[in-house]
Amino acid sequence: MQSIAVLPAWNEAPRVWSAVRAVLPFADRVIVVDDGSTDDTAAQAALAGATVIRHALNRGQGAALKTGSIAALRLGADIIVHVDADGQHDPAMIPELLKPILDDKADVVFGSRFLGKEPTGMPWVRKAYFHAARLFNTFAVGIPNTVTDPQSGARAMNRHAAEILDFRQDGPAHCSEILRLATRADIRWAEVPVHVRYTKDTLAKGQSFGAAFRILWELLIRGTEK
């Protein structure tokens, strides 16, 4: 089965080469979607061996993942893996994301930072944000409370699930939207533990309590329809 990893990237020139090289041993192909970067992200990704797609404007991580996922399907992917381009995700997690799919036990698998593998460098404020996000997703969005990490960007899905999960949120709300679609569709889903490494750079670009209000706006006020 052909697995294709999709990495959304925005101004990740210092990190994307290493991220692609680290992911390549665990995927048959890597697609980097340069989401309107103003630096050398696209060139560095191509040098590392990735297929590069460029957005002319910065549209958001959700939009980049959507573009990459559509491209992966057109390239014949049997499994699509979503991985961050900043090196935050440990590529060794990819076989763990793939296993339930390869064992025919799940159609989509979400990586969780809260199932036993302690994140490296996660500050307590970020932990508090994620736990608040979990409550929000349960009570406001309708995602089952059994989901331990609704804001995780690490996931894998088979072709069937990728064709069904028509997520449309361009921004940070895409994580919640994908989960809501997956848990309401007639597909099998699962969570597996993953290890995440936080650095000064990834924390600076990551989500905050301010982002939570944007997610609330996108999901509840604007909805999922464009």
C-alpha positions in Angstrom: 0.0 0.0 0.0 1.3 3.4 -0.9 1.6 5.9 1.9 2.0 9.6 1.2 2.8 12.1 4.0 1.5 15.6 3.7 3.3 18.4 5.4 1.8 21.9 5.5 4.5 24.6 5.7 4.5 28.3 6.2 7.9 30.0 6.5 9.6 26.8 7.6 12.8 27.2 5.6 15.1 26.5 8.6 13.3 23.3 9.6 11.5 21.8 6.6 14.5 20.1 5.0 15.2 18.1 8.2 11.5 17.4 8.6 11.2 15.9 5.1 14.3 13.9 5.5 13.1 12.5 8.8 9.7 11.5 7.4 10.9 9.9 4.1 12.0 6.6 5.7 8.5 6.1 6.9 6.5 7.1 3.8 6.6 6.2 0.1 6.4 9.9 -0.8 6.3 13.3 0.9 4.2 16.3 -0.3 5.0 19.7 1.2 2.4 22.4 0.6 4.1 25.7 0.8 1.3 27.9 2.2 2.3 31.3 0.8 5.8 31.4 2.4 8.0 34.4 2.0 11.2 32.5 2.6 12.9 29.5 0.9 10.5 26.9 2.3 9.6 25.5 -1.2 13.2 25.3 -2.3 14.4 23.6 0.9 11.5 21.1 0.7 12.3 20.2 -2.9 16.0 19.8 -2.1 15.0 17.3 0.6 13.1 15.2 -1.9 9.5 16.3 -1.4 7.0 17.0 -4.1 6.2 20.7 -3.5 2.8 22.4 -4.1 2.6 26.2 -3.5 -0.3 28.4 -2.4 0.2 31.9 -3.8 -1.2 33.3 -0.6 -1.1 32.1 3.0 -4.5 30.4 3.5 -3.9 28.4 6.7 -2.9 25.0 7.8 -6.3 23.4 7.1 -6.2 24.7 3.5 -2.7 23.4 3.0 -3.7 20.0 4.3 -6.7 19.9 2.1 -4.6 20.8 -1.0 -2.0 18.1 -0.1 -4.6 15.5 0.6 -6.3 16.0 -2.7 -2.9 15.8 -4.5 -2.1 12.6 -2.6 -5.3 11.0 -3.7 -4.6 11.9 -7.3 -1.2 10.4 -7.0 -2.8 7.1 -5.9 -2.2 7.2 -2.2 -3.7 4.3 -0.2 -2.9 6.0 3.1 -2.4 9.7 3.8 -0.5 10.9 6.8 -0.6 14.4 8.1 2.6 15.6 9.8 3.8 19.1 10.8 6.7 20.6 8.9 8.4 22.2 11.8 9.9 19.0 13.3 7.4 18.9 16.2 6.2 15.4 15.4 8.6 12.5 15.9 8.5 10.6 12.6 8.8 7.4 14.5 5.1 7.8 15.2 4.2 7.1 11.6 4.3 3.3 11.9 2.1 3.5 15.0 -0.4 5.7 13.1 -0.4 3.3 10.2 -0.7 0.0 12.2 -4.5 0.1 13.0 -5.2 0.9 9.3 -2.9 -1.8 8.0 -4.4 -4.3 10.5 -7.9 -3.3 9.1 -9.0 -2.0 12.5 -9.5 1.6 11.7 -10.0 3.9 8.7 -8.6 7.0 10.4 -6.2 7.2 13.3 -5.5 10.3 15.4 -2.2 10.8 17.3 -2.6 11.7 21.0 -0.1 13.5 23.2 -2.0 12.4 26.3 -2.0 8.6 26.1 1.2 7.9 27.9 4.0 9.4 25.8 4.9 12.6 27.7 5.5 15.5 25.3 9.0 17.1 25.4 9.1 20.7 26.3 5.3 21.4 26.6 4.7 24.2 29.1 1.9 24.0 31.6 0.1 26.8 29.9 -0.1 24.8 26.7 -1.3 21.7 28.6 -4.0 23.8 30.1 -5.0 25.1 26.7 -5.3 21.6 25.3 -7.4 20.3 28.2 -9.7 23.4 27.8 -9.9 22.6 24.1 -11.0 19.0 24.9 -13.9 20.3 27.0 -14.8 22.8 24.4 -14.8 20.2 21.7 -17.0 17.8 23.8 -19.6 20.3 24.9 -19.7 22.8 22.0 -18.7 20.8 19.0 -20.1 17.4 19.9 -16.9 15.4 19.6 -17.0 12.3 21.9 -15.4 12.8 25.3 -13.4 9.7 24.7 -11.1 11.7 22.3 -8.1 12.6 24.4 -6.4 15.1 22.1 -8.8 16.9 19.7 -6.2 19.5 18.6 -3.6 17.0 17.4 -2.2 17.5 14.0 -0.9 14.0 13.7 -3.2 11.7 11.8 -3.5 9.0 9.2 -6.4 7.9 7.0 -7.0 5.3 4.4 -8.2 6.3 0.9 -11.9 5.6 1.8 -11.8 7.9 4.8 -9.8 10.6 2.9 -12.5 10.7 0.3 -15.3 11.0 2.9 -13.7 13.5 5.2 -14.5 16.7 3.2 -13.1 19.2 5.7 -13.3 22.8 4.7 -11.8 24.9 7.5 -8.7 26.8 6.3 -7.5 27.7 9.8 -6.9 26.0 13.1 -10.5 24.7 13.4 -9.7 22.0 10.8 -8.6 19.7 13.7 -12.0 19.8 15.3 -13.8 19.7 12.0 -11.9 16.5 10.9 -12.7 14.9 14.2 -16.4 15.9 14.1 -16.7 14.5 10.6 -14.8 11.3 11.5 -16.8 10.5 14.6 -20.1 11.1 12.8 -19.4 9.3 9.6 -19.7 5.5 9.0 -16.0 4.9 9.4 -13.8 3.4 12.1 -11.5 5.7 14.1 -8.9 5.3 16.8 -6.3 7.2 18.8 -2.7 6.1 19.4 -0.1 7.6 21.6 2.5 9.8 19.8 5.5 11.8 21.0 5.8 15.5 20.3 8.8 17.8 20.8 8.2 21.5 21.5 10.9 24.1 20.9 10.9 27.9 21.1 10.1 28.1 17.4 7.2 25.6 17.5 5.7 27.2 20.6 5.9 30.7 19.0 3.9 29.4 16.0 1.6 27.1 17.9 -2.0 27.6 19.2 -2.9 29.7 22.3 -6.0 30.7 24.2 -6.5 33.4 21.6 -6.7 30.8 18.9 -9.5 29.1 20.8 -11.7 32.1 20.2 -10.9 31.8 16.5 -11.8 28.1 16.4 -15.1 29.0 18.2 -15.9 31.6 15.6 -15.0 29.3 12.7 -16.9 26.3 13.9 -20.0 27.8 15.6 -20.5 31.1 13.9 -19.3 30.5 10.3 -19.9 26.8 10.4 -18.2 24.3 8.1 -19.8 25.4 4.9 -17.9 27.8 2.7 
